[in-house]
Each structure stands twice: as C-alpha cells, then as structure tokens.
Amino acid sequence: DLTWVPADENTPGIPRIADAIGQEVTRSLRAGQRLRPEDLRPIDLVHSNDLVTVVVRRSGIVVKRTFKALSSGALHETVNLVAIDDPRLRIQGVVTGVQQA
C-alpha cells in the first residue's frame, strides 16, 4: 500500500503514484520510507518455464502456438522461447501480456 507523506522537494522520490502502478519493489521497504524510482522495476508477465501463447498476425491471418519460456520478461521486453513439440525450434518473442508474446 502507498500513502502520501509530506516531504521537501530536495529529497528524491516518486512525484506521482501513477509512476509506481504496474511495477514492483526491488527491496524491502519500511513503513514511512520514501519510494525512489530505482526501488521499482516492471512486473514480469512471463517467467522462465511458463507456457506462453505466441500470436503472429500477418495480412489478416492469425497463427497461435504454445511455447515454453526460457527467460523472464516484462511488458515489451524480449524473451527466449522454445517450441513444446520441437525443442530445436527456438524463437524470441516480445511480451504483450500475461504469458503472451
């Protein structure tokens, strides 16, 4: 949970709560401790070993296939994937949602 605490403008911190939405902290914070930009990172939507639905859209055709994630990634990050039925087929995908690329 976040709460606003009055502070002087010289102390670094996050100026808007919206800057923290969709992110997670990188370390434990005590109650009342200021949240700084370097304390946050995007939430991984794909984790290593997740089953990921890969969607490719081209010229009105949509192809979907399930892959296994070899790496983790947040929204718009690139992850390495391997086909479940053919381990020789490895691709990179851009994360577009929870377990989707």
Number of C-alpha atoms within 10 A of each C-alpha: 3 9 8 10 8 6 10 6 8 6 9 12 15 16 13 9 11 9 11 19 11 13 15 13 16 11 9 8 11 8 9 10 10 16 18 14 14 11 17 18 14 16 14 19 19 26 18 16 14 18 19 24 17 20 14 12 9 7 5 5 7 9 9 11 11 18 26 23 27 18 15 18 22 21 18 13 16 16 20 17 26 20 17 15 10 9 11 9 11 16 13 15 20 16 22 18 15 15 20 19 26
